[in-house]
Amino acid sequence: AFVGDFANFAVGCSLVLPAAIVYHTKKTRKSAVLGLIIGTIVLTVFGSAFNGIYLIPKFSELYGLPLPAINGSITSLFTLVLFAVVPLNLIKGATVSVLTLLLYKRVAKPLFEK
């Protein structure tokens, strides 16, 4: 229903925009790392809030499924977001950040050659 595609785009932008803004101010490796750390934090906060406020309830409504009580620790929407969404967003941000640091120079050279 295009919801997942939009969500992935919005959450991806919440990582890329802060990282790009910080890196644009001073183009050094240190500012790139700082930008990616800030981007990962923004991704985690925005992605978790977006999931908890809109996405999970909408998917639950769309498919007619109740919000699950998954186990003893995850019994509400808040704990689902806290124990499932937050860690996955941190892993996603960290993975994308590490890959960016490792690959950016190699990919940027052919893309931006004049």
N, C-alpha and C positions, 0 to 999 in steps of 0.2 A: 504493500500500500504506500510505497515511497517514504514511509516514515523512517525506516532504518537508514536509507541513503541520506536523507536530510540530516538525521541525527549524527551520522558519521562525519558528514561535511562540517556541521556546526562544531562538533567536538574537536575535529582536526584543526579547524580555524582557531579554536581557543588555545591550541598549542603553538601554531605557526605564527600568529599575529604578535603575541608578546615577545616571542623569541626573535622575530624579524625586527621589531621596534628596538629592542635592546641592542641587537647586533648592528643595526644601522647607525646608532649613535657613535659607536667606535668599533671599527672592524678589526678586532683582535680575537685570538683564540679564547682569551679569558672572558671577553664579553659574549662570545658565542656560547660558552659553557654556562655563564650566568643567565643568558637569555633562554637557553633550553631548560634550565632548572626552574626559572620563573614560569615558562610555558607549561612545564609538567605540573606545577602547582595549580596554575589556572585551569588546565585541562581537568585535573582531578576534582577541583571544586565545582567548576561549571558542569562537567560531565556527570558528576554525582547528583548535583541539584537537578539537572535536566532529566536524568533518569528517574529520580525520586518524585519530582513534582509532575512530570508530564508523561514520559515514555512508558514506564512500567504500569501506571494506572491505565493509560490508553491501550496498551497491548492487552492488559487484563480485560478491559471492557470490550475491545475489538473481538477477541477470541472467546469471550464469555467464561473466562477462568477466574476463580477467586485468587486474591493475592495469597500465596501459599505460606503456610507455617512449615518451613523446610526441615528444621531440626530444633533442638532445644535452645540453640543460640539465636536462630533467625526466626522470629515469631511475628514480626511486623514489617511494614515497608521501610521504616527507619533502620532497623537492624539488617534488612536485606541490602540496603544501600551501603550501610557502614561496613558490613563484613564481606560483601561480594563485589559491589560496584567500585568502591574506593580502592581496594587492592588491585583490581584489574585495570583501573585507570592509571594507577601509579606504575604498574608493569608496562602498560602501553606507552606511557610518556617516557619512561626510562629506556625502553627498547628503541623507540623512534629517535630519541636523543643520542644514544650511543651509535646507532647506525648512521645518523646524520654526521656526527663528529668523525666517524671513520671514512665515510664515502663522499662528503661534500666537495672536497677539493678535486677529487678524481672526476666527479660528475660535472662540476661547474666549469672546468676547463673546456670541454668540448661544447657545452651549451652556450657559453658566453664569449667564445672566440670571435674575433671580428674578421 
